[in-house]
Amino acid sequence: MFYYVLKYVLLGPLLRLVFRPRIEGLEHVPDTGAAIIAGNHLSFSDHFLMPAVLKRRITFLAKAEYFTGPGLKGRLTAAFFRSAGQIPVDRSGKEAGQAAIREGLGVLSKDELLGIYPEGTRSHDGRLYKGKVGVAVMALRAGVPVIPCAMIGTFEAQPPGKVVPNLHPVVIRFGKPLDFSRYAGMENEKAVLRAITDEIMYAILTLSEQEYVDKYAAVAKAEDTAASSDKERRFRKLPLS
């Protein structure tokens, strides 16, 4: 019930007023039946904008940190995500990934929509990064289509660390469903999972027109942070005269 209060009364109208999103390809999202919506992830607001424009309810796999934050803010954030029906995902290792897959399959078994960001985390620089194969595993095990989705402009509207959004046009673009039934029974084949995931990421790339980086987002962010820290240390060591 709280999900629909958020969507139609509290948050949905506000998001539409602030971001004024233009929606393209909504006809590609099925009216009934299970499906995975796989999108790029540029902003915290992505979690709320996509559900606000969809006719059906969608459940996202959300990072566990949203449910474990300290203090009053952490408790309020956790309560919000739980009330909205989002599922916490521990991203700390292989076993955690298997648990996320089980949770996602549970959503799909109820003929519902599952939202997932194959990159695994938000892009720190607006580029599109290599996808993780969990989305392919779920698509094959559940036998459901994958609908690519591109969030365009949300990075500029609310980049990482920005609390109050900027006024910037936003487009939410859905692509044609991707059918992977030709790979049925091959969910344990690593090469197949990689090929499916790459196909999904290419579809997202085509919709979003982002720059693509063939590297995991978390790895790229860590490398950029390390390089920035190293540059700062070297700058501090320069002689003043």
Steps between C-alpha positions, in 0.01 A plus 500: 500500500780744592654440156189636328465790744860596414444461128168677458475737798831588664807448285379433146333838437797682654751315281298575188483867595872537576652283226221517238622173344429421137410134457581305186425137413265430791308266271791256524423429867246214514169559677514158664751227575851491638780700341832657593559868436875556477622859501800723531550662840603865513327645803333422832180636344495211248348278772192719512462647153458169318230365738323836477450469124418129476139385507595185690677453830871427472728360770866597498797320643645784711844505663500384862661827614164672453361277775788518749589869523571648846291748695155638436569559132605137456190369675271722294670396176471131591134538593431681174659231283334216689159666480548545127561126466866523398734209572840549669797348316833429667771569240792370704570170323395201290261353757337838539446505124328163512267629773410798280421266212271293723318814612461618142366164386247516783364825358483359148325183620206723600471630140625842608749750357853491635726803464876455495808704418747257339791738569454421870540859619448858388732639235730753665573689177195454278649227282356149451700215648526124453200300623505220753355166391235465773240650268572227244472225761158624610374546145589140411383335822169683498457485123398865480578785257737782586388853419791745466449845646703819476485779753618814320575826678471373858878528550483870421180545700633328812865393480661299784504700823233745382200510736283767339453422128592742223242603245600288203293315237466126557410228251407143595527277194390134483618267225351192340497187720801272457417129471766254614295182478752365245740459794255306720677254729840667456499719812817329627702580188722797578549594136124503443436715806766747388356514148146564630617768741701674229195495271292661773764766563526573129123551485521742794793677333304540177213660692710722725779597255747508789871442471569134578785373719582127489573489871290450813378828646623426853849420368513816289386715791763349731769560238394861447490563875846350543639705210347818640647430846841430350489824300405695812789347698749583226368858479550546874863390469586763240738771630337835571787696341 
